[in-house]
Amino acid sequence: MTLTFNDPSEQQRWYAVDDGVMGGQSRSQFSVVDGEGRFHGEVSLENGGGFASVRREPHDFESTLADARGITLTVRGDGRTYQLRLKSNSLGDASAYRVKFTPAQDSWETFYFSWEAFEAVRRGKRLTDAPPIAPADITQVGFLIADRTAGSFCLRLQYMQSL
């Protein structure tokens, strides 16, 4: 799997799933600008909110992830902590495998996450009885911010790739 952001049509493959589904007022979107992807918006703590997320449309990653050792991404942040989230056929719809990261603000930074770094969660709670991540079962990638801090955010992405 390799995701780059040189094609502006990549923007149409991403959609927001914000805390409005639970009554919150956070808002986010994914844009493709100048060859980079941008997950941006505003987190609101009003009405019990506090998270914003985007997901790429479901895709069969089996052929590219089955033999991979993990995922690498090159990002630039804003001082806030983000989550890379992977949806899988191994978990229920409201669950995902996540890994948290806080990218640098003033430079591009590359992160490598082995499959062992991901933990299964549902609505922010760790699932202790979930199976380990099975790369061939991954169907969707996404990003989430849920640091309980109100305000604007922007995570910039150069690329995401399986290793």
Secondary structure as UniProt FT lines:
FT   STRAND          2..4
FT   HELIX           8..13
FT   STRAND          14..16
FT   HELIX           19..22
FT   STRAND          27..33
FT   TURN            34..35
FT   STRAND          36..43
FT   HELIX           46..48
FT   STRAND          52..56
FT   HELIX           62..65
FT   TURN            66..67
FT   STRAND          70..76
FT   STRAND          82..88
FT   TURN            89..90
FT   TURN            93..94
FT   STRAND          95..101
FT   STRAND          109..114
FT   HELIX           115..117
FT   STRAND          119..122
FT   TURN            123..124
FT   STRAND          125..126
FT   TURN            128..129
FT   HELIX           135..137
FT   STRAND          138..145
FT   STRAND          151..162
//
